Amino acid sequence: MSSACASLLVTCPADDDGEPEPDGPAPQETQAGTAEPTVQAQVKPSVSASYKYSEMAKYAEKYWKNYNTSYRKFNDVGGDCTNFISQALRAGGWKNDTGYYKSYKNWWYNSANQTTSWVNVNYWASFALYSGRTYNLDNVYKLGIGDILQMDFTGNRSKDHSMITTYKSGGVPYLTYHSTNTYRKSVKSLVAQNPRATYYAFRT
């Protein structure tokens, strides 16, 4: 499996099993800018008033280090970053979308299995946009609580890592994530450490 994840060395579960994508072309994401705005960005409306964004953040900040034993870990099979954000999104109101487990059009987890979109960076992005549960933001500083940031470390348009926004201060979002386990890393420091990466911001 490939598709690098969090610490820039770990990988997230990939979709490179050699089987064709059953649903045709997936939705295309829009890259987010990384320039820090001179004026704090106005808050855009969320996708759904029924989502509980504070619960997403609380979940992530509770389990960023001590994993929730109700879920399987994927650290040893590519990385746990997307599994972790899926758990947090579920805690905030995302519901299962049943169907074929390898289809990006579905998203679910149960005691026996899960969709590829639950654990894979790129499949998650495709599901999130296809389902209408997210839309892309044009700048990483516009991320709000419960929003997702993904990174492509190499610029090959295959995303490598998923993080959730759990705090915001002075207009700067802070991200919490697995693989490696990290609590409230600022977008500003993330961009400074990875200036050549491509970023994709998702409003949930």
C-alpha positions in Angstrom: 0.0 0.0 0.0 1.1 3.5 -0.7 -0.1 7.1 -0.3 1.9 8.7 2.5 0.4 9.9 5.7 1.0 12.1 8.7 4.6 12.2 9.8 5.5 12.5 6.1 6.9 9.0 6.4 3.8 6.9 7.4 1.4 5.8 4.7 -2.4 5.8 4.7 -4.4 2.9 3.3 -4.2 3.2 -0.5 -6.5 2.2 -3.4 -3.8 0.6 -5.5 -5.0 -3.0 -5.4 -5.1 -3.1 -9.2 -8.9 -3.3 -9.5 -10.7 -0.7 -11.6 -12.6 2.1 -10.0 -16.3 0.9 -10.2 -17.9 4.3 -10.3 -16.1 6.1 -13.0 -14.3 9.4 -12.5 -14.4 10.8 -8.9 -15.2 14.5 -8.2 -12.2 16.8 -8.5 -11.0 18.8 -5.5 -9.9 22.5 -5.6 -6.5 23.3 -4.2 -6.4 25.7 -1.2 -4.1 28.7 -1.0 -1.7 29.0 1.9 -1.1 32.7 2.1 -2.0 34.1 5.5 -4.7 36.7 5.0 -4.1 40.3 6.1 -7.7 40.4 7.3 -9.2 37.5 9.2 -11.4 35.5 6.8 -15.1 35.7 7.3 -16.8 32.5 8.5 -18.6 30.7 5.7 -21.8 28.8 6.3 -21.4 25.1 7.2 -22.8 22.4 5.0 -25.4 21.2 7.4 -26.9 22.8 10.5 -27.5 19.3 11.9 -23.7 18.6 12.3 -22.2 19.2 15.8 -18.8 20.6 15.0 -17.8 21.0 18.7 -18.5 17.3 19.1 -16.1 16.5 16.2 -13.4 18.5 17.9 -14.0 17.1 21.3 -13.8 13.6 20.0 -10.5 14.2 18.1 -9.0 15.9 21.2 -10.1 13.0 23.4 -8.7 10.3 21.2 -5.7 11.9 19.5 -3.3 9.9 21.7 -5.4 7.3 23.5 -7.2 5.5 20.7 -10.9 4.6 21.0 -10.9 0.9 21.4 -14.4 0.7 19.7 -12.6 1.1 16.4 -9.9 -0.8 14.6 -6.5 0.8 14.1 -4.8 1.1 10.7 -1.3 2.2 11.8 0.2 -1.1 10.6 -1.6 -1.2 7.3 -0.8 2.3 5.9 -1.8 4.8 8.6 -4.7 5.8 10.8 -5.2 9.4 9.8 -8.4 9.1 7.7 -9.9 6.4 10.0 -9.4 9.0 12.8 -11.2 11.9 11.0 -14.0 9.5 9.9 -14.6 8.6 13.6 -14.6 12.3 14.6 -17.0 13.2 11.8 -19.3 10.3 12.8 -19.2 11.7 16.4 -20.4 15.0 15.1 -23.3 13.6 13.1 -22.1 12.0 9.9 -24.3 9.0 9.2 -23.4 5.7 7.4 -24.0 5.7 3.6 -24.4 2.0 2.8 -23.3 0.3 -0.3 -20.4 -1.4 -2.0 -17.3 -1.1 0.3 -14.9 -0.1 -2.6 -17.2 2.6 -4.0 -16.3 6.2 -3.2 -20.1 6.8 -3.3 -20.5 5.0 0.1 -19.1 5.6 3.6 -19.6 3.3 6.5 -18.0 1.3 9.3 -19.1 -1.7 11.2 -17.6 -4.4 13.4 -16.6 -6.5 10.4 -15.5 -4.1 7.7 -15.5 -0.5 6.4 -15.6 1.3 3.1 -12.4 2.3 1.4 -13.6 5.9 1.8 -13.6 5.5 5.6 -9.8 4.8 5.7 -8.3 6.1 2.4 -7.4 9.7 2.0 -8.4 10.0 -1.7 -11.5 8.0 -1.4 -12.7 10.0 1.6 -12.3 13.2 -0.4 -14.2 11.8 -3.3 -17.1 10.6 -1.1 -17.1 13.9 0.9 -17.6 16.0 -2.3 -19.8 13.5 -4.1 -22.2 13.2 -1.2 -22.5 17.0 -0.7 -21.3 16.7 2.9 -18.4 19.0 2.2 -17.2 21.7 -0.3 -13.7 23.0 -0.9 -12.4 26.2 0.7 -9.9 28.4 -1.3 -7.6 29.1 1.6 -6.4 27.0 4.5 -6.9 29.8 6.9 -10.6 29.6 6.3 -10.8 26.2 8.0 -13.2 26.2 11.0 -13.9 23.7 13.8 -14.7 20.3 12.4 -13.3 21.1 8.9 -10.8 18.8 7.2 -7.4 19.6 5.7 -5.7 17.1 3.4 -2.1 17.3 2.0 -0.4 16.1 -1.1 3.3 16.0 -0.1 4.7 15.4 -3.6 2.3 17.4 -5.9 1.2 14.4 -7.8 -2.5 15.1 -7.1 -2.8 12.0 -4.9 -3.5 13.2 -1.4 -1.4 11.7 1.4 -2.7 12.8 4.8 -5.9 13.9 6.6 -6.3 16.2 9.6 -9.3 17.7 11.4 -9.5 21.3 12.7 -10.1 21.2 16.5 -9.2 24.8 17.6 -8.8 28.3 16.1 -7.1 31.3 17.6 -6.3 34.7 16.1 -7.5 33.5 12.7 -5.2 30.5 12.7 -6.7 27.0 12.5 -5.1 24.2 14.6 -5.2 20.6 13.5 -5.3 17.3 15.4 -4.5 14.0 13.8 -3.2 10.4 13.9 -0.1 9.0 12.2 1.8 10.5 13.9 -0.4 11.4 16.9 -0.6 15.2 17.0 -2.6 17.7 19.1 -3.4 21.2 17.8 -0.7 21.8 15.2 -1.1 25.2 13.7 -1.7 25.6 10.0 0.9 28.3 10.0 3.6 25.9 11.2 2.4 23.0 9.0 2.7 25.2 5.9 6.1 26.5 7.0 7.4 23.0 7.4 5.9 21.8 4.1 6.1 24.7 1.7 6.1 22.4 -1.4 3.0 20.5 -0.4 -0.4 20.9 -2.0 -3.3 21.5 0.4 -7.0 20.7 0.1 -9.4 22.3 2.6 -12.9 20.9 3.2 -15.8 22.7 4.8 -17.9 20.0 6.6 
